[in-house]
Amino acid sequence: MRIPFGITDKKGEYGRKVEVNLSFSNGGYHSTVNDEEETVHLWDDSDEGAEMKAYFEWVSAWDTRNVAAAIENTTKWFRKPISPVVIEELYKNNVKASSDPSKYSPTFRTKIPTTKDANETPTSEFFGAKKEVITMNQVVQGSKVIALMKITGLWFAGKSFGMNFTLIQLVQMGSEKFKGCAISIPMQPSYGGHAQDGGFGGCRVDDNIQYKRNNNPAPAADNDENGTKRLKIEDENGSYGQ
């Protein structure tokens, strides 16, 4: 899966809130609209597509079960009868559809737990592709990841409720973004037989090159007032360039 928005880390009304949205974009994701004008999420026939489809259906099934359970236990859970329509509005789905399903896949929200002390330090573990330990801040937006999560039960807050998924471990497999300068700087042409960094590679003028123009001898070199070596080429009319 990919994390299109990276890790969000902000201070909320009830403390530090750290989350990551996982995208179901792998496996040739695409969507269509059925006769009832409902969006149908589809994946290709590859192994990765089959895995994404199965995982999407598994997570979505939890949202369906939770709403059905709330409707069945409305008086016990909310201490009063509530209509199914209102319960569906109160429930916060873990799977969130894109505003443009024709271009972007749904995402799946999971929390990153923190310690209960004043520092509220994230307790999830993060690793690189070679199983090396990395920090949460090293997780790059847009990278492909493998996540290990667990369900920590239902939550109720004010006029909403939902189910928490918390992140236990995350492995960052790779990112399409570059870190630092990805351009290899070539060599700069110079005079006097020494190349310098910062210009075009493979181009230089060497004192030993036997250069002739109009049957004239090789260029003569002298130093200017700053001590910089300069080349002088003469034709039959005298000096024409340096």
N, C-alpha and C positions, 0 to 999 in steps of 0.2 A: 504494500500500500504506500501511498505518498502522503506527505503532510504539506498541503498547498499553502497554508498560512503560517506554518511554523508553530512554535509554542507561545501561547499567550500567558503573560504573567502580570497580574495587576492586583492592586489592593482594593478589596471590596468592602461593603458595609460590615460583613461578618468575618473579615480577615483576608489573608492572602488567597487569591484564586488563580490556580495554575491549571491550564487545560491544553489539550492538543486535539485537533480535528484530523482524522484519518480519512483519506479520499478513496472511494471505490473505483478510481479511474483506470486501474490496471486491467489487462485482459481484453483490450479492444472494446471498452465501454461505449455504448450508444443508446439512444432512447427513441421511442416512437409514441404516438398517441392512438389509443384504441377508439372504438366506436362510441364509447361512453365519455370520450374526451378526457380520459385518465392517462397520465404518463406511465408508460411501461418501460422499465429499466432492463437493458439487454447487454450481454457480453458475447464475445466470439466463442468458437468451439475449442479453443486451446485449453491446455491444462490450467493455465493461469486464469483464463476467463471462467472456467468451471469453478475454480476456487473462490473467485470474487463473487460469483453469483450465489454460491452456497453460503458464504459468509454474510453477504448482504441479507439473504433470506433469514438466516439465523438471528441476526441482530434485530431485524424488523419484526420477527415473530415475538420477541420479548415485548416490544411496544404494544403489539396486538393483545398479547396475554395480559399485560398489566392493565390495559383499559377494560378488558372484559372482567378481570377480577375486581376492579374498582366499581364497576356497574353492579356486580353481584353482591358486593360488600359495602355498598354506599352508606348505609346507616351505621355500620360498625366503624368504618374508616373516617367518615365525615360527620358522624353524629346526627345526620338528617338525610332524608331522601334527596337525591340529586338526579336529574334526568341524564340519560346517556349522552345527549348532545353537549351538555355542560361539562360532563366529565372528560369528554374528548378534547374540549377546549382547555381544560385545566391541565391535562397531561402534557409534559414536555418530552417529546420524542427524542431519542438518542440519535436516530437517523434523520438528517436534515436534507431536504431536497434543495437543489440549486435553483436560483431564480431564473436560470436559463438551462433547463435540462437537455436541450438539444446540443449544448456545447460542453456542459460540465456535469460530472457525476455527483451523486449524493455524498455527503460526508458523515462521519460517525464521531461523536464527541466522547472523549474520555478524560477523566480528571487525573491530575498528578498530585498525589497526597503529600501533605507537609507535616512536619512535627508540630506538636501541640504547644511548644514553648514560644517565647517572644520572637525568636528568629524565623519561625515558620519555614524551616528548611525543607525543600523537596526531598522525598525519601525514595523515589524511583531510581533505578539504576540505568545508566546509559553506556552503550558500547559502540565501537567502530566495527567496520566490516571484518577486521582481524581479531575480534573479541577483545580489543584493547579498551580500557576504561576511558571514557570521555566525560566531560561535564555537560550539563543540560544546555548551557550557552553555546556549546559546539554543535548542537543539532541545527542543521541548516534548513531554512524554509525551502520547500519544493523537493527535498530529498526522499529517496525511497527507503522505507523502514520495515522492520518486522517487530511487532509489538506483542507483549505478553500482558494480558489484563485479567482482572477478576471482577465479579459482580459483588458489590457491597450492600445490596438491598435497596429498598424504596426510601425516598425522602419526601417529606411534606413540609412546605413552607408557604404560609399565607394562603393564597388562592391558587396554588399550583403544586404539582407533585410529579415525580418521575423516578427513574432508576439510575443509580450511579454505577458506572464502570470506572475502575481505577487502574492506572498504569503501574505494572510491577517492574518490567524491564523493557527497554527499547534498543534495538540494534539499527544503527544508521548504515545502510548498505552503500549509498552513494548519492551524489548530487550532480545535476547538470550545470550548477553554478561554479564559476572559477573562484579559487581562493588566491588573492593577491594578483600579481601581474602574470598573465598567461601568454604574453607575447615575448618571443625570444628576440632580444635586441641584437641586430647584426653588427658587423664591424664598419667603422667609418674610414673612408679613404684618406690617406695622409701622404705626405711627401717625405722623402728621406729614408724610405725603406721600413717604416714602422707603422703598423695599423693601429687605429684608435677605436675605442668603443663609441657606439652611438650613431654610426652611419650605415652605409650599405656594405654587405659582406663581400669578401673576395676581391676588393678593388684597392690597389695601392700602387705607388710609383716607387721603383727601386733605383738606387744610384747606379747599380751595375747593369741596368738595361741599356743595350746599345741602341739608342734612338737617333734616327736621322730624319731630317725634313729637307727636301730640296738639296740633298747631298751634303748637308751640313753635319757637323759632329754632334755628339750627344749633348743634351742641355747642360749648361754650367750651373753650379749651385753656389750661392753665397749667402751670407747672413745679413738680415736687416738690422736696424738699430736696436731692436729688442732681442737680437740673438736668434731669431727664428730663421730656419733654413728656407730659402726660396729658390725656385728654379727659373732659369732664364733661357729662352729659346730664340735663336737668331736665324733669320733668313737672309737672302742676298741683299735686302734693303736695310738690314740692321735688326735691332731687337724689335720683336712684335708682340711679345707677351711674357708674363711672369706667372 
